[in-house]
């Protein structure tokens, strides 16, 4: 396994595991929980995104692009045009863009909002951000699973090196 392939697999593991952890945090903090509990959970959510989800998504997206460039330079150009490979790359890139440029900034805004709220009440925007983070991350996770399907079950795995 090449270092870039290892980075790709490590990134996927961090990304998917981090999003699953984030969704558990979100699910475990309904509006019925006290504001102090929700605030702490939202600050934790911000850390999970900053330290696990975003680095995983960035590593996966960047290494996926690198794998494509390396594969093309090694004469795999025709293989890169196969439908399963194109679907894997396109869906994976879309998932990465959603996670890096939408979910991650929203999670950080939610953590900031939770930090400035009163101990016994959170700003109304906190629940809106919470729901948006859950929906966009859930969508990105679904797209990652689709990309994995095309990458593994669709026999689109590219071996470089």
Secondary structure per residue as TSV (DSSP state, phi and psi in degrees):
chain	resnum	aa	ss	phi	psi
A	1	X	-	360.0	130.7
A	2	X	-	-78.1	160.4
A	3	X	H	-58.4	-38.0
A	4	X	H	-69.6	-34.9
A	5	X	H	-68.5	-41.0
A	6	X	H	-60.7	-44.8
A	7	X	H	-60.5	-38.9
A	8	X	H	-63.0	-46.4
A	9	X	H	-67.4	-40.5
A	10	X	H	-63.6	-43.5
A	11	X	H	-61.2	-44.0
A	12	X	H	-60.5	-43.2
A	13	X	H	-62.0	-46.1
A	14	X	H	-62.9	-46.7
A	15	X	H	-60.5	-55.8
A	16	X	H	-65.2	-45.2
A	17	X	H	-62.8	-40.4
A	18	X	H	-65.9	-42.2
A	19	X	H	-65.8	-40.1
A	20	X	H	-62.2	-42.5
A	21	X	H	-62.2	-42.3
A	22	X	H	-63.1	-41.9
A	23	X	H	-67.1	-32.4
A	24	X	H	-66.2	-43.5
A	25	X	H	-60.2	-46.0
A	26	X	H	-62.8	-44.7
A	27	X	H	-67.0	-27.7
A	28	X	T	-85.4	-0.4
A	29	X	-	-126.9	66.2
A	30	X	-	-68.2	168.9
A	31	X	T	-58.6	-25.8
A	32	X	T	-68.6	-17.0
A	33	X	S	-71.2	151.5
A	34	X	-	-60.7	150.3
A	35	X	H	-58.3	-35.8
A	36	X	H	-65.2	-36.9
A	37	X	H	-69.8	-46.4
A	38	X	H	-62.3	-41.5
A	39	X	H	-60.2	-44.7
A	40	X	H	-63.8	-40.6
A	41	X	H	-65.2	-39.7
A	42	X	H	-70.2	-33.6
A	43	X	H	-68.0	-40.1
A	44	X	H	-62.3	-41.5
A	45	X	H	-57.5	-42.9
A	46	X	H	-60.0	-39.3
A	47	X	H	-69.2	-40.1
A	48	X	H	-60.3	-42.6
A	49	X	I	-68.1	-42.3
A	50	X	I	-69.8	-35.9
A	51	X	I	-100.8	-18.8
A	52	X	I	-124.9	-58.4
A	53	X	I	-65.2	-55.4
A	54	X	H	-62.3	-47.0
A	55	X	H	-60.0	-38.0
A	56	X	H	-64.5	-44.0
A	57	X	H	-66.2	-40.9
A	58	X	H	-65.5	-45.9
A	59	X	H	-62.3	-42.3
A	60	X	H	-66.6	-46.4
A	61	X	H	-66.0	-46.9
A	62	X	H	-65.3	-43.7
A	63	X	H	-69.8	-32.5
A	64	X	H	-63.2	-42.4
A	65	X	H	-64.3	-40.9
A	66	X	H	-64.0	-41.4
A	67	X	H	-60.4	-40.2
A	68	X	H	-63.2	-45.7
A	69	X	H	-63.4	-44.5
A	70	X	H	-63.5	-45.0
A	71	X	H	-61.5	-41.7
A	72	X	H	-64.2	-38.5
A	73	X	H	-72.5	-18.2
A	74	X	T	-96.3	12.1
A	75	X	T	87.1	18.9
A	76	X	-	-92.1	18.3
A	77	X	H	-52.2	-44.6
A	78	X	H	-65.1	-39.4
A	79	X	H	-65.1	-33.7
A	80	X	H	-66.4	-18.7
A	81	X	T	-91.3	-3.2
A	82	X	S	-65.3	143.7
A	83	X	H	-54.2	-41.6
A	84	X	H	-66.1	-38.4
A	85	X	H	-69.4	-43.9
A	86	X	H	-61.7	-42.4
A	87	X	H	-64.3	-44.6
A	88	X	H	-59.0	-47.9
A	89	X	H	-68.0	-44.6
A	90	X	H	-65.3	-46.7
A	91	X	H	-68.4	-40.4
A	92	X	H	-64.4	-40.9
A	93	X	H	-64.9	-42.4
A	94	X	H	-61.3	-42.8
A	95	X	H	-62.0	-43.4
A	96	X	H	-61.9	-43.7
A	97	X	H	-61.9	-45.7
A	98	X	H	-59.8	-44.7
A	99	X	I	-70.1	-45.7
A	100	X	I	-73.5	-42.3
A	101	X	I	-102.2	-7.7
A	102	X	I	-121.8	-63.0
A	103	X	I	-62.9	-47.8
A	104	X	H	-59.9	-51.0
A	105	X	H	-60.6	-37.5
A	106	X	H	-65.4	-39.0
A	107	X	H	-64.6	-36.4
A	108	X	H	-71.2	-37.0
A	109	X	H	-65.6	-41.5
A	110	X	H	-60.6	-42.6
A	111	X	H	-63.7	-39.9
A	112	X	H	-66.2	-43.4
A	113	X	H	-60.7	-41.2
A	114	X	H	-67.9	-25.4
A	115	X	H	-77.9	-27.9
A	116	X	H	-98.0	-7.6
A	117	X	S	-70.8	160.3
A	118	X	B	-66.3	151.4
A	119	X	T	-59.3	-30.7
A	120	X	T	-103.1	4.8
A	121	X	B	-157.7	139.7
A	122	X	-	-104.7	150.8
A	123	X	-	-58.5	148.8
A	124	X	T	-58.8	-30.0
A	125	X	H	-65.5	-20.0
A	126	X	H	-60.4	-45.0
A	127	X	H	-68.3	-35.9
A	128	X	H	-62.1	-47.3
A	129	X	H	-64.2	-41.3
A	130	X	H	-56.4	-47.6
A	131	X	H	-66.6	-38.7
A	132	X	H	-68.0	-42.0
A	133	X	H	-60.1	-44.7
A	134	X	H	-61.8	-44.1
A	135	X	H	-68.5	-46.8
A	136	X	H	-69.1	-41.1
A	137	X	H	-66.8	-37.7
A	138	X	H	-62.2	-41.5
A	139	X	H	-64.4	-45.6
A	140	X	H	-61.3	-40.7
A	141	X	H	-62.6	-42.6
A	142	X	H	-61.3	-40.4
A	143	X	H	-65.6	-38.2
A	144	X	H	-61.8	-42.0
A	145	X	H	-64.0	-40.1
A	146	X	H	-63.3	-43.9
A	147	X	H	-62.0	-41.2
A	148	X	H	-62.5	-39.3
A	149	X	I	-58.6	-50.4
A	150	X	I	-66.7	-30.2
A	151	X	I	-75.5	-34.5
A	152	X	I	-104.7	-62.1
A	153	X	I	-69.5	-29.2
A	154	X	T	-82.9	6.4
A	155	X	-	53.8	40.4
A	156	X	-	-101.8	12.6
A	157	X	-	-67.1	124.6
A	158	X	-	-98.3	126.6
A	159	X	-	-102.1	120.7
A	160	X	-	-115.3	163.0
A	161	X	-	124.8	360.0
